[in-house]
Structure formats: C-alpha cells, structure tokens
Amino acid sequence: MLQMAARMSVLGTETAFEVLARANALAAQGRSIINLGIGQPDFPTPQHIVDAGRKALADGHHGYTPANGIPQLREAVAADLYRRHRVEVSPAQVLVVPGGKVTMFFAILMFGEPGAEILYPNPGFPIYESVIRFSGAVPVPIPLYESSGFSFSAAEVLDKITPRTRLMIINSPANPTGGVVPRAEFDRLIAGLERHPQVAILSDEIYGEILYDGAEHVSLLGYPSIRDRLILLDGWSKTYAMTGWRLGYGIWPPALFAAAERLAINCHSCVNAAAQFAGIAALTGSRDPVQQMVDAFAERRRFIVEALNGLPGIRCANPGGAFYTFPNVTGTGLDARTLQSQMLEEAGVAAIAGTSFGEFGEGYLRFSYANSREAIAEAVERIRRFLGNLPGSGGSIAR
C-alpha cells in the first residue's frame, strides 16, 4: 500500500471549485444552474492583451524565460506600482509567477515550520490556512467582523503576536467579504509592528483596483518602516480578467528575494513566455476596459445588495471592494453549509458557505456578482421561492 507523507492529510482545498464541479454536474443533467460562486470576472480579456499574447507567439517567444520574469515585464510592474501608489520599486524586487497563489505559497513555506505561528484573516481566502497547516506552522486567525465592515482591529491583531509569530497575512480589499481596511487602522497596525521586527508581512492586494464609493486602497508599500520585511502579492487575474493566463507577481524585499527565486526555480522554472508579453500590454495599454468592468461591477453590487436585503432572513452590507457580497444568513435558521447545499440542489443557485473561508464565516454566504444582472435577478427570485418553502417558514422568515 502506498503511504503518502502525513502532511498531505492537512492540505485543504478551495470549496469554490468543488461547488463549481457540482454545479456543472447538475447542469450536465439538464438542470438550470446560476453560478454566483466562482470568483472570476465574467468579462473577456481585453483584445489588446490577447493580441499581444498572440503576437508574442507569432514572433517566436516559445522558450524558457528568466526565472524571475522577462526584464520588460518587471520594469512594467515597477512603473505600474509607481503610477498607482507613487512608491519606487526596483524591477530587481519583482518575481513574476504563474498566478497569485504562488506568492502566498512561497511566503508561507519560507516562514512556516513546526513551532512557528502565522496570522491570517478569518474569514479569508481558504488557501492561507491550508498552506499554513501544510507547512507545519500553527494558523492563528485574525477575526473579521461584520460590525466593523469586515476590517480588523489593529490592537487585536497586535495582541496575537507572540515570540513564535513569523508571518502575518493581510488582504484588503478582501475575499470573501469585500471588506476594505481603512488607512487609520493600517497606521495603527504598522506603528505597532515596529515593536515586532521578527514578523514578516504578506500583503495580498490582488483586488486593489476594484473599489467602490470612493473607497481607498492602501498599499502597504507606502509604509517605509516595514519595506525590509514586506512581501506584496498582486497580479493580472482579477483586474484584467486574465484568470486563465496564470500570471501574477510578488514584490520581495532584497533579503528574501534570492530564496523566493530559488523556490521558483525548483517549482516551475519560469512563467509562460507569451503570457508575460500579454502582461506588459495589460499594464501599459488602455485603462478603459478596466474602468468599464469596475463600473459594471459597481452597478451589479448596488443591485445584488438591495435584492439580498429584500429577502427574508438575510441582511447584506455594502462591500467596499472586490466582487463579492457576504450576507448574514442566520435569520434563515440554516447553517451556512446546509444553506449552500440546499440552494444549489433545490433552487439551482451556486454560492459558497462562509465556513469555507474559516470558522468566523459561519452564518454567512459568499455571492460573486461576476455574473450578469439578469442572472443575478433570476438567482435572487429563486432564493426567495426557496426560502418561502422552508419548513415552518409559513412563507416568511424572521429577519
């Protein structure tokens, strides 16, 4: 009998893909399924980006590239960060990788081992906790509460730091909540971190350009006191509707870059050459497609929040960024996992249970509004009928 390493038993998964698989299976049986579960833009990659990738292939860019990415792309990343944040970043600090997850995987493996502790947002992207456990470290949740707009309390975060803390993971705007951490809270956190120079920081800013109602994206690159231990995670998947291109990057402090590059060489050698040329076109080309997509998300956000708040047993706060709502569903009388399952099987609507994002997600569902307004409207009506048919509802559920 084959015997895998014990650490494989603690490796988690991303439930959104499991729900997608079940939704696809039901659809294959002829069921009508509306997917508000998967977290990817429903817009095509802008044409000028596709054209750049096609041209790169036609021009013969078929071989290996440098492990850290082609120089032109690293320079474009540095220029884009200066445009957005007015912060100087050396192209030598840019490590191009195949997707956003790679940077978090490298950072967690770099600092996680038995006896170490790593802080992470909860509810948060499920791969954080999964890889922390895989590394052997102890995952220490940073609770995010609805009452604070799914931000965190800097004081509470700082109180969780111990001599065993190696890494802290921050995500704003956030998946799954859409929460945006205000600058004042970041100011307090960074001031407190000056007392803990042994703690590295991974700032996941993949949704940094998808914001609403004037919400401010505060990049941790703007805090000089932590630049020597800050790892920035960003990429092309969300902003440029390039999820399938598998293209992301990390900004690593000089003291950590060589180790990160060594992990890249051992893991994937280098990133797809044509995708990198497409990435340059995304960063240097027209911003119109990005703005059009964000404007469309903003309208869908307004619509879905209003519609969900009109359902019995559900209340939904306005997310400040990303393309998710994270409504409170405790008034339905069902736990999150049961509601997720029954909504899909009985109403044909796919959403993700809050518990897929950690223990503090109980009582919530994540809905992605990366779908058409018409599909969202139909989904909400299906949910309304489903809730009205729950045993004991009498056609209405207490809010």
Sequence and secondary structure as in RCSB ss.txt:
>XXXX:A:sequence
MLQMAARMSVLGTETAFEVLARANALAAQGRSIINLGIGQPDFPTPQHIVDAGRKALADGHHGYTPANGIPQLRE
AVAADLYRRHRVEVSPAQVLVVPGGKVTMFFAILMFGEPGAEILYPNPGFPIYESVIRFSGAVPVPIPLYESSGF
SFSAAEVLDKITPRTRLMIINSPANPTGGVVPRAEFDRLIAGLERHPQVAILSDEIYGEILYDGAEHVSLLGYPS
IRDRLILLDGWSKTYAMTGWRLGYGIWPPALFAAAERLAINCHSCVNAAAQFAGIAALTGSRDPVQQMVDAFAER
RRFIVEALNGLPGIRCANPGGAFYTFPNVTGTGLDARTLQSQMLEEAGVAAIAGTSFGEFGEGYLRFSYANSREA
IAEAVERIRRFLGNLPGSGGSIAR
>XXXX:A:secstr
     GGGGG    HHHHHHHHHHHHHHTT   EE    S SS   HHHHHHHHHHHHTT  S   TT  HHHHH
HHHHHHHHHH     GGGEEEESSHHHHHHHHHHHH  TT EEEEEES  HHHHHHHHHHT EEEEEE  GGGTT
   HHHHHHT  TTEEEEEEESS TTT     HHHHHHHHHHHTT TT EEEEE TTTT B TT     GGG GG
GGGGEEEEEESTTTTT GGG  EEEE  HHHHHHHHHHHHHHTSS  HHHHHHHHHHHHS SHHHHHHHHHHHHH
HHHHHHHHHTSTT B    SBTTEE  B GGGSS HHHHHHHIIIII EE EEGGGG GGGTTBEEEE  S HHH
HHHHHHHHHHHHHTSTT TT    
